[in-house]
Amino acid sequence: MTIHILHTMKSIFIRVGSALLGLALLILTATGCATSSAGGGYPLKVTQMNVDWKMTAYREAVTAGNLTTGQQERVNATYQAYQSAFQQALTAVNGNLESPAPDNVRQLATELIGMIDSMN
């Protein structure tokens, strides 16, 4: 009976140890990924490409007459805010499009893309 209890405890310790090791590796991997791109998130170049692609679709919808004036005004105002933030960020990194996009640029890009997607 004592051997069975010891075997069971050993099995439990192995499982708990394996789970803790897996958790530690997961945390280290997540932390490593976040810090490896100097601030995390997409580079300015990727953010710009994502917005440009959506703005092309938006302009096609405007040309086709599928959007109201109010929708166009909201998108245009958000796009102007995004453009201003993007240009400031680009200037701050001396034109390096590989630099991570700051939070405000990512937030405005996400808002703009979501707004355009909701109009389709």
Summary of the structure (lengths in Angstrom):
residues: 120
radius of gyration: 24.3
end to end distance: 68.7
largest distance: 81.2
contacts: 301
relative contact order: 0.14
helix: 79%
strand: 2%
